[in-house]
Amino acid sequence: MGVARQLAAIEDLSKDVPEALRPAVIRLAAQYAESAAWLHQSLNDPVAGHRRTRQAFAWAGQIGDPTMTAWARYRSSQQWLTGGHTNEAVVQAEAALRYDQKLPAPMRSAMRVQHAHALAAAGDHHMAMRLLDDAHRWAADRQSGQPEGEHGSFCTSGYIEVHRGACLRLAQRPQEAIAVLDEALPTIPRRHRQDFASALTNKAEAHLAANQPELAAATAHHAVPIVRRAGSRRILQRLVHLGAAINGHQQLPEVRAFLNELKGTTI
């Protein structure tokens, strides 16, 4: 992995750098460690992802960087949630928000979205919806989600609403989730392939929860090539799990087509 090689070079540099330059090098190391954590998360390698997140958090703490400290907590919350550890995901999301007043607007928005998703997974659906409403105050809609050199620049209003759909599904309100996702999907920039694929997967899972296997399969079938181009094993694993859930409906053409598309998939 290129990021890992670059991170190793930065670590070596930090050992001999003049003291005046050390904070800048440590900050760069924390940024690279967090980027590596995201890549490991996408590649469905949670052990390596957690290790890199801990590195990022430790380095950010060395230089007292609230932005990187908060973002490492945010990443940790995502990782715990993906692993099904909802209580720890809530703890990490709340820890990230302790730095709220020191952070740029898109980060404040993204952290509320993550907190909401963790709370919804833990069963606190009312607070999750309130946080998502609040997240819109800081949404990164200035350039339609185009990166602006700061964490959270992906967190547009559409991104927030995709997560509202996911939270509604967790609240066992799949029809509402589908309606929200139908409106949100067209607003996700196609260049954000992982976000778009994840949104499609959320919609497929909502259709499954609504006992609509043919619509779940059709939506998931649309997601598969996007996920493969994006290289996200984590999202692909969700699609494989969905395929297993609808395997008993192979009399439906949409289900057969989706399952055929998944054949030979390795995660």
Secondary structure, DSSP 8 states (H G I E B T S, - for coil): -HHHHHHHHHHHHHHHS-GGGHHHHHHHHHHHHHHHHHHHHHTT-HHHHHHHHHHHHHHHHHTT-HHHHHHHHHHHHHHHHHTT-HHHHHHHHHHHGGGGGGS-HHHHHHHHHHHHHHHHHHT-HHHHHHHHHHHGGG--TTTTT---SSTTTT--HHHHHHHHHHHHHHTT-HHHHHHHHHHHGGGS-TT-HHHHHHHHHHHHHHHHHTT-HHHHHHHHHHHHHHHHHHT-HHHHHHHHHHHHHTGGGTTSHHHHHHHHHHTT---
